[in-house]
Amino acid sequence: MERRKYDSLRRATQALETRAEIARAARRLFVAQGWAATSVRDVAREAGVSVPTVYSVYGNKTGLALAVADSADLAADGQRMVEELETEADPSRQLAAMIGYDRRLFERSGDVITLLRDAGRVEPELANVYTDGRRRGDETRVQVFSSWPDGALRMDVETAVDVYAALCNIDVYLTLTSERGWAPDRVEQWWNDVLARELLSG
């Protein structure tokens, strides 16, 4: 009786573990082989499950990529950024909270971001995922910049968002870390220094 009592909980837990393992397998293969070269069969083999299981869990290859994109957002710990924005009123500290989120996103999931951008050239739905992510980032910065006191910014909000996007992005991060050998901490500190200097008055 006791064993049967927890059967449904065990099945639910196993289902979540299966979903997670399929998503991890998809991420490994998409990054290693590329979007176009990876099939659902490849993902199933990598995850140790059947092809029908992958389809029943994620629908299709695009569904897999969307799951990988969701995992990238979670890895960056957006809740931490929100808590820092809510507890810090100083513009420089709020700016640092947004930069910290982007650093975590690029460090932990930069491979996924570039994957989605590249795959979006042949798969419109994935192109939308990439552009939606960029749009959400812009919306966050508009909301934060607009909440600051008059005179805190050296420019209008729209221009400030453009300057932030031009300096703090995946391409700059990868250039500095992969090509120039910078540590992620150094990139984050540089972003804090240069964006505070460019955006904040005084």
Secondary structure as GFF3:
##gff-version 3
##sequence-region A 1 202
A	DSSP	alpha_helix	2	5	.	.	.	ID=ss1
A	DSSP	alpha_helix	7	33	.	.	.	ID=ss2
A	DSSP	alpha_helix	40	47	.	.	.	ID=ss3
A	DSSP	alpha_helix	51	58	.	.	.	ID=ss4
A	DSSP	alpha_helix	61	75	.	.	.	ID=ss5
A	DSSP	alpha_helix	78	87	.	.	.	ID=ss6
A	DSSP	alpha_helix	91	119	.	.	.	ID=ss7
A	DSSP	alpha_helix	124	147	.	.	.	ID=ss8
A	DSSP	alpha_helix	157	167	.	.	.	ID=ss9
A	DSSP	alpha_helix	170	174	.	.	.	ID=ss10
A	DSSP	pi_helix	175	179	.	.	.	ID=ss11
A	DSSP	alpha_helix	184	199	.	.	.	ID=ss12
###
